[in-house]
Amino acid sequence: MALFKYKPYYQYDGPTHSQPFRTELSLDNIQFNIEQFYSDLYNYFNDIEVNIEKEEDGFVSITADITQEDCDERVKNCLNSLDLFANRIPAN
C-alpha cells in the first residue's frame, strides 16, 4: 500500500479559457469547499480499498494500492469539482 499526501487550497486567478464564467469565491464558500473536499474524496476512490484521513494541519493522507499518477488524477478530479487546488506532499 502506498501513502499519498495532499494539502488543498483555493486560488483565484480570474476566469480561464476552460472556465470563462469563473468568479471569486467568498471566504465562507472557500472554507465550505475545502471541508467538502475531505468528504467528497471518498467518492473518487469507491472502487478500491482505501484509507483516507484528514490530519489536523489540513493535510489529507491517502493509503491505497494504486500508482501516484492514478491517485493524483482522482484527487485532481475531486479538486476540480470544488474549484480547488492542492499541493502534493512527499510522504515518508
C-alpha positions as CSV (number, residue, x, y, z in Angstrom):
1,M,0.0,0.0,0.0
2,A,1.3,3.4,-0.9
3,L,0.9,6.6,1.1
4,F,0.0,9.9,-0.7
5,K,-0.5,13.3,1.0
6,Y,-2.1,16.5,-0.3
7,K,-3.0,19.9,1.1
8,P,-6.0,21.6,-0.6
9,Y,-6.2,25.3,-1.1
10,Y,-8.1,27.9,-3.1
11,Q,-6.6,30.3,-5.6
12,Y,-8.4,32.7,-7.8
13,D,-6.5,33.9,-10.9
14,G,-9.6,35.1,-12.8
15,P,-11.6,33.4,-15.5
16,T,-9.8,30.8,-17.6
17,H,-10.3,29.6,-21.1
18,S,-11.9,26.4,-19.8
19,Q,-14.0,28.3,-17.2
20,P,-14.8,31.7,-18.7
21,F,-17.5,32.5,-16.1
22,R,-15.4,31.6,-13.1
23,T,-15.9,34.1,-10.2
24,E,-14.0,34.5,-7.0
25,L,-15.4,32.5,-4.0
26,S,-16.3,34.1,-0.7
27,L,-14.3,33.1,2.4
28,D,-17.3,31.1,3.6
29,N,-17.5,29.3,0.3
30,I,-13.8,28.6,0.3
31,Q,-14.0,27.0,3.8
32,F,-17.0,25.0,2.8
33,N,-15.4,23.7,-0.4
34,I,-12.2,22.7,1.4
35,E,-14.3,20.8,4.1
36,Q,-16.4,19.2,1.3
37,F,-13.2,18.0,-0.4
38,Y,-12.4,15.8,2.6
39,S,-15.8,14.1,2.4
40,D,-16.2,14.0,-1.4
41,L,-12.8,12.4,-1.8
42,Y,-14.2,9.0,-0.8
43,N,-16.5,9.1,-3.8
44,Y,-13.4,9.2,-6.2
45,F,-11.9,6.1,-4.6
46,N,-15.1,4.0,-4.1
47,D,-13.9,1.3,-6.5
48,I,-10.8,0.3,-4.5
49,E,-9.8,-0.3,-0.9
50,V,-8.5,3.0,0.5
51,N,-7.9,4.7,3.8
52,I,-8.4,8.5,3.8
53,E,-7.5,10.5,6.8
54,K,-7.9,14.3,7.4
55,E,-5.0,15.5,9.5
56,E,-5.1,18.4,12.0
57,D,-2.9,20.6,9.9
58,G,-5.2,20.4,6.9
59,F,-3.4,17.7,5.0
60,V,-5.2,14.6,3.7
61,S,-3.4,11.2,3.8
62,I,-4.5,8.6,1.3
63,T,-3.3,5.0,1.6
64,A,-4.2,2.7,-1.3
65,D,-2.7,0.2,-3.6
66,I,-2.5,2.4,-6.7
67,T,0.1,4.4,-8.6
68,Q,1.0,8.0,-7.8
69,E,-0.5,9.0,-11.2
70,D,-3.8,7.3,-10.5
71,C,-4.1,8.9,-7.1
72,D,-3.2,12.3,-8.5
73,E,-5.8,12.0,-11.2
74,R,-8.6,11.0,-8.7
75,V,-7.6,13.8,-6.3
76,K,-7.5,16.3,-9.2
77,N,-11.0,15.4,-10.4
78,C,-12.3,16.0,-6.9
79,L,-10.5,19.3,-6.5
80,N,-11.7,20.5,-9.9
81,S,-15.3,19.8,-8.9
82,L,-14.9,22.2,-6.0
83,D,-12.7,24.8,-7.7
84,L,-9.7,23.9,-5.6
85,F,-6.1,23.1,-6.0
86,A,-3.7,21.0,-3.8
87,N,0.0,20.7,-3.2
88,R,1.2,17.1,-3.2
89,I,3.4,16.5,-0.2
90,P,6.1,13.8,-0.4
91,A,5.1,11.1,2.1
92,N,7.9,9.5,4.1
